[in-house]
Amino acid sequence: MSEDQDAFLQALDDLDRALDEGLEMTARMKLRIEEVRAALGEGRTLREIVPHEETPLLVQLVTRSTNLLHTYGNQARRTEARALHREGMTMDQIARLFGVSRQRVSALLREQPRDA
């Protein structure tokens, strides 16, 4: 197995863990949505509800979840593009496969991993 394939497998493992964490956050967000709806249904205002909401707040969970998926999804996409390119695929071929522009593939190939 090549170094690129190893990096891609590591990125997939990281993404898998991030998805598990995201599922936990999604469950918490859904519960919060139910709680907010119930409180609004009781006639309470957001000004009364949100300051007493358990932390992290719903909006904070949304941000964390989005950032998690973005970070680890991008890592997987970058390492996959790099592996495919080193295996002989052109940037145009990768772009068509990924549904992005050739320029985006070029940027992915130039990006360095965060721990580099």
N, C-alpha and C positions, 0 to 999 in steps of 0.2 A: 504494500500500500504506500502511496506517495505521501510526501509531507503535506501537499495540498489536500489530499483526501482526508488525512488525519485532522487537519485544521477544519475541514468542512464537518467531519463527524463530531468534533468538539463543539463547533457552532450549533449543530443540531441538538446535542446534549444540553447545551446552555439554553437554547430556545425551548426545548421540552420542559426544562425546569421552570423557565419563565412562564410558559403556558399553564403549568400547574399552579404557580403563584397567582397568575391572572384569573384562573378559575375560582380560587379562594376569594380573591378580591371581588369578582363578579357576584358571587353568592352574598358577600357582605353588602355590595351596592344594591342588590335586589331587595335585601331585607330593609335597608335604609329607605329605599323608595316606598316600600309598604308602610313603614313607620311615618314618613312624611305625609303620604296620602291620608293615612288614618288621622293624623294630627290636624291636617287641613280640613278633613271631613268633620272634625269636632269643632270647627270654627276658629281654630288657632291661626295666628298669622305666621308667616315665615320668620318675621323678626322675633317671635316668641319661640319658634321651633329650632332654628339653626344654631343660635348660641348655646343651646343645651344639648345639641347633638353629640353623640359619642365621637371622639376623635380616633382616627383621622375622619374629617368630614367627608361627605359624599363627593363633593367636588375634588377633594384631595385624592380620594381613591380613584376617581376617573383619570386624573392626571397621572398618578403613579402607574395605573394599568396601561394607559396609552404609551407612556415613556418606556415601560418595560418591553412591550411588544415592538415598539419602534427600534429600540436598542438592539435587542437580540434577533429580531427579524432582519435588520440591516446587516448585522454580523453574518448571519447565515447566507443572505443574498450576496454579500461581498465575497465570502470565501467560496461559494459555489461558482460565482462568475470567474474568479481567479483560477479555480481548478479546471473549469471548462475551457478557459482560454489557453491554459498551459497544456491541455490535452488536444489543442489544435483547433478549437472552434474560433471563428472570427467574432469580432465585436458585433458585426451586423447579425450574425446567426444568434448570438446570445441575446441581443436586443429583441429580436423577433420572438425568441423563446420566452423571455421574461415579460414581454409586452411593454418595453420601455424604449427610449431613444438610444441610438448608438453613443451619443454624448453622455448619457447616464451610465452606460456600461463602462465607458472610458473613465468616468469619475470613480466608479466602483473599483476599477482595477488600480487606480492611483491611490485610493484611500488606504491608510495604514491602520492596522488593528489598534484599538485603544491601549493595549498593553505593550505595544512595540515602542 
